[in-house]
Amino acid sequence: MPELERPDEHSMDIPRVAAIDLPLNVKNVDKAINMLGGESFIRASMRDNQPLELRLRKDPFHHPVQALTSTNERILLKVRIPKKSLPENASSLSIRDLIKLNREDNTTPRERIQPVAIIDKTYLFKAISDFQVSTKNNQFVQEFNKVMLNYKKFDDIKDFADTHNSFDNYADINEDYFKNQDHQLIPPPILSPIRFPFDYKYQKNPSTSTVKDARGELKVVSKKDRQKLHTLLIDYNTPIPTEPADAIKEKWAKLKLAKLNSDSTDYLLLKCINRLKELFDAKPIWNRKQLLDIVEVDIRRFIKHALPYVTFIYRSGPWRFCNIKYGVDVTRDSKYWPYQTEYFRVTGLKDAAIPEGSKKITPPTLKDSAAKIEVSEHLLFNGVSLPSVTTFQIGDILDEDILAAIEYNQGLMGDSFLRDTCDFQDGWVNRQTMEVIRGIMRYKLQRMVKDEVIDRAKIDKITHTDYTAEKEGSGEIDDKNGHEEEAEVEEDDDEEEEEEVDVTHMDIQDEEDTNESEIINKLGDLGTDTSNRLSKLVGFIKQDSIENQDV
């Protein structure tokens, strides 16, 4: 690059100017200036920092192209090249090429390059021109332009409005109006919301390929080798797994025998598996949020990959979406009632910020554990401060009103506090106690989200309401506070199911069939004739059977 010539002594103060980058081949400068609104409008726009608009034709309904403003500084150079070194096709060559030719010819004087100004503002027209509507043959628009936009006297405007009945019920809504024809309408102010062009290219996704499945149908699959988690996700009242899926048992055995580098992915995965085994030996059932809070930072990102080696998950029921240690059958032993979970959909609760400086405490379900394990208090429900989660284990509740209600009912009910068989909604705990727990938690969460005072009278009313009588008198399943109503699963606790590529299901039958039989059986237990009527309708209408029928 040739050296720049120093500016003249009388021009040491280089002026600052603005530049306009037009998407046009400008041959007539005056015409280009008029397309931008005129010289006075351009000056005013630069002075007031207002965007310029480029109008490609004279039409009040033309959609102009708006300019973007760049404040990046650039140098405006003045280049002088001797005519002797210019070839015949000089107009078709760039400045760089002309300078190169001049430097190669030693018989001609050198070019002169001098900075003359600093460009501190540039107007760029990179946006696409909107769809345009020609109004040349639109009689109504032409008349509107002449009378309304270019009026000469008020009487012309008045006559135009009177002719069209002041535009009151102007459109004659009849059958002819809806025909595909020119309705002589004024064009809308904008037709496309897209400002900048995008090259779709319409090419095949390089990370996918097309294969044929077992039935010979084409299927698009990913080429990426995504890791499968093999989480065992089972339905309520299905046999529990006692060990991981076969697909990862072999890998686990290899990890135990291999000599791994301390910074390798497999080493950190094995370390996370061992850490989780310690936690589930201390407590057989965990919420994943608490595991994320306890596990060390260096292995925290491997939790979702390590959990399938240690635990399975219930899709429904009182322990749904908890991670449960392999071989633990919570539906066969009432000692697991403290680990039952309750989930609450309270508007605004998920948007609550995690409190800063939340102290670590030992959950009540771990008070008798030999290992010292602590979790952040904002992951538990204490009835005073707003928690950062929406799923809670009953045995870890710290709220005094709930603890008092549980203790009172245990003393009052004795052995009947726990059921003889596990219930799909209430687990092992009797219905009265569960409804009191749900009612207090829901009420307090709603008040805490709104930052309102807890009404003690409301707590007393919830505590002393007889929910068992309500159920027996109604003749229906009251699932107002139960799991049945909570069909929407908490996003964070259900994250495994959403993220995993391959989830291993241990279902005897489809979930729809399972829910179908469960509902009919529950209705039958209530002694109503509803179950008999529904059972006769089951299978009567199948979507697949009418899928290809004419309607």
C-alpha positions, 0 to 999 in steps of 0.5 A: 500500500502506498504511503499517505501524503501528509496534509497541507499545513493550512489544513491540519484540522481535517473536517468531519463529514457524513456519507451515504451508501446508496444501493444504486449506481449513481449517474445523476447526483441531483436525482439521487439527492431528490430520491432521499428527500432533497438536500435540505432534508438530508442536512436536517436529518444529519443534524437531528439524527433522524433516519433517511428514507430512499424512495425509488419512485414518486408515489405517496403510497410507495414503501421507502427503504429506511437507512441504518446509521453507523458511527464507525469512523473512516478516512476519506482519501483523495487519490491523484493518478497521472493520466499517462499511467491510465490505460484505455479501460481505466473506467472499468478498473478499481482504484487499487488496480490503477495504483498497481499499474502506476507503480509498475510503470517507472516512467510515470510520476507516482500517485498522490494520496491525501486524507481530506476528511474523516467520515464519522457517520454513514447511512447504510441502506441494507434493508430490503425494499418492501413489496410495492403496489402500483397505484397507476391504474387505481382510479380511486387512489389517483383521485385521492392523491389529486383531491386530498393530498394535492388539494387546491381548495377546500371545496374540492375536499368537501365534494370528494367526501360528499361523493363518497357519503363521507366514507360511512358504510362506503363498501357495498358488502354484497356477493360481488364484493367478495369476488377476486377483483381489484377493490380499488383500495389504498395500499397498506403501510407495510406488507412484509415484516422482514427488513433484511434479506436472508439466504435460505439456500434450501440445502439439505441439513448436513447433520442428517441423513435419510434412511429406510425403517423396518417398514420401508418408509423414509425417515430423517435421522441425525448423524450426530452421535448423541449420548443415550441416557437410558433412564428407566421411566415406569408407570405407577403399579408396575414392577420396579427395576432392580438394576440399570438397563442392560445398555449401560451395565456393560459400560459401567463395568468397563469404567470400574476396571479402566485406568482413567485420566483424572480430567477425562469425561469417563473419570468424571462420570464414574466419580459422579456415579459413586457420589450419587451412590453415597447420597442414595445410600443415605436417602433412597429417594431424592428430588433432582434439584437437591442433588444439583445443589449438593453434588460438587461443581466439577461433576455437577454437569454429569448428574443427568448422565449418572442418575440412570446408573443408580435410580429409576423414576415414576411417571405418575403417583405420589413419588412421581419424577423423584429419583428412586434407588434401584430395588426400593419398592415404595408402594410395598412399605409404608416407611417411605411415606415421608418421601412422597412429593407434592407439586404446586402450580402457583402463578409467579412461583417459577419466576421467583428469584433464588434468594441470595445467601440462602443458608445450608441446612440438613433436611429432616429426612436426613436427621438420623443419617450418619453422613452430614448432607446439607441443602440450600433452604430455598429448596425446602418449604418453611412457610415463611420465605418463598422457595425456588422450587415447586415440588416438595417431599412431605418429610422435608417440610419445615412449616410449623403449621403443617408439622403441627397438623401431622403430629396432631393427626398421628396422635389422634389417628394412631395406626390409621394415620397410614393406610393399609395399601398405598393410594395412587393420589395420597400415597400411604398417608390418610386423605384428611392429613394430605388435604390439610398439607396441600391446602396450607401449602397452596394457600401460603405459596399464593400469599408469599408470591403476592407478598401478602400477610398470612391469615391465621383464620384461613389456616385454622379453617383449612386445618379443621375442615373434614375432607373425608366427609366431603369425599364420601358425600359427593360420590366422586373423586375429589382431586382438587389438590391431588396428583390427578389434577397436576397433569402438568409436570414441573419443567425442571423436575421433568427435565430428564424426560425432555432432554433424553434421546432414548428413554427406556420404558418399563410399561406393560401396556401403553399409558393410555390403556393403563389410565383407562383401566385405572379410572374405570376401577376407581369409579367402580370402587365408588359404587356408582353405575358410571364405570359400567356405562363407560366400560361399554363405550371403551373401544366403541370409537377408535380414531384409527378406525375412522382415520381414512373414512370420508366425512 
